[in-house]
């Protein structure tokens, strides 16, 4: 399960190890810890981060809608 994306250099837990490196990374926050991904370019990194954040937003929106319908006692079946 993915909880979020770690994209900011200042928030990167391994930044001291990577200070001399020009490589670009982003991470996924999961129940097992942070999964680290190396990217080819800033554009490549941004496309991945944007796509994952979009999908996480869709999941959160669907969960919120389902909770609201349950609260209002609205059935989703016909």
Steps between C-alpha positions, in 0.01 A plus 500: 500500500631844405437788742675783322785628286826641632610752239660790688878494535478659845268221619712224348624275780821405315596847372834513687606179326399649163627860534792452260285309252314659210261205479129569541285292732147481631352263750175328583394487863370150567417280798838330447689831494625732229549355151758701310498554122776652289393712203661582166413871505297766682221454246498122548488547879220756481288280271525211746429716805203673333354168381530334840356804681209503253425133565523548878257792469256284305512228766448754779208655311335161447544410868352834610199452269442148630518616862258785428254264334523261794445789739193610305389136472491512120535167325730474196316195364182517293 
